[in-house]
Amino acid sequence: MEEIVSPILIYGDHFISQNHINSIKAKYEKNYDFHVLSASESSLEYIESISITQGFFPQPKIVIINDLPNQKAVREFLLDLAGRKNIEYTKIIIWDSSDSIKLDPKTKSPNKTWEEFISNFKSIAGSKVFNCGADFTEKDEDEVISFVKNRFNKYKKEISEDAAKIFINIVSKDRGLIISEIDKLVLSAPVVITNDFIIENAFPSAKEAILFKFNNALDGTYAEAIEMMEQFLESGINENVLAEIMAKKVRWQLIACYYYSKGVMWFDVEKALMNMGKFPSIAWHSNKMSYEQKQKIAEEYETEEGINKYRSRVLGLPEYCFNIKESKKKSKKTQEDPEEKDDIKDGKTKKKVILGKKECLPMPFLATQIVNGLQKSFISPNSSSISSDDLRKRILDRSINTYLFVLGKLKEIRYGDGTKQCLYEMVRSITNKEL
């Protein structure tokens, strides 16, 4: 068997790092004794003892040191241990399982202290470093789409850019979760992966599964929606969660119906829903700006100075109308690492302006689901028997009444009795297709 290299440093995405560890264990467990030690809980003396001590008949062993603290003394100890030449029977693996080596989202590199540690580790003869990467950020859209497509291509599966975007919205931009989910999907995926396949099969492991599945059922019949609701209740989903999903659905429907009543085309209604909740609305809901222009303005207003500019120049409101919290900290070295300093200027942290909770659609294609549901349930069945103007008015009136009714039932569930009966009534109101 090929001998394992030593020392090894593994950091970055937890899932990918864990896969490296599991692979090493599976490959070498028959020939080496494994010792897993915590650099945070075990003393340095104990780690050194386990690493260098040999019995009368030396047995090859692999020492995995994980849970790295952000401490200078520990870093110096690990570099010294990894560089020793008198422990030929021991292989050293250092794994940053506690994510102390944080990667900057922009540069994809660690801070100066850890960068120096990694550089010194690489200078050790025979060493190997596995950088398992950081999570993708919102600005890495092209990069994460390419990553998803290449991962599927690895299994000779083809996925379009649209399907890849849906996959990312469902699974998130977590690198490890993406790999894990793709590895499961390819077992049953067709050669050409469609949007429908992703929506149907990626959701069981996604956090938004309930939202989509229940929303979809509410566009059907009363019986179908009740059956889905009962399944969620039996699996332990709280009544409040289901009630809130229904309240959000009818609120999104109300917004869509309002736009439709004003003569807005359904395609533009969908775009408006996707921009709902984004700050500032004056940009995202403008018909005179391109997406790039909207994004540029939004980035400008994300800063403290930008928000101050927005509320004074656009809203015309003075600063005392807003609660700006400013905290003070002593500009001293941290307890964890005397050489690590907080990013503090003049003894003050940066001001943070609290904008409040924004309600945006968690996934862009939910806007398509809302629009398609309205068209299927109300527009198509009535377009031939009701005039266009009357239909726009009726669907808006129906949406307002449904929203008020569901909101009232949500209030009863939160503060009153008869929870399950309220859920039944909410479902009946939403699935009622009469205008």
Secondary structure, DSSP 8 states (H G I E B T S, - for coil): -----SSEEEES-HHHHHHHHHHHHHHHTTTSEEEEEETTTS-HHHHHHHHH---SS---EEEEEE---S-HHHHHHHHHHHT-SS-TTEEEEEE-TT--S---TTT----HHHHHHHHHHHTSTT-EEEE------GGGHHHHHHHHHHHHHHTT-EE-HHHHHHHHHHH-S-HHHHHHHHHHHTTT--SEE-HHHHHHHHGGGSTTHHHHHHHHHHTS-HHHHHHHHHHHHHTT--HHHHHHHHHHHHHHHHHHHHHHHTT--HHHHHHHHHHTT-S-HHHHT-SSS-HHHHHHHHHHHTSHHHHHHIIIIIS---GGGS-EE--B----B-SS-TT-B---BTTB---EE--------SSTHHHHHHHHHHIIIIIHHHTTTS-HHHHHHHHHHHHHHHHHHHHHHHHHHHHSS-HHHHHHHHHHHHH----
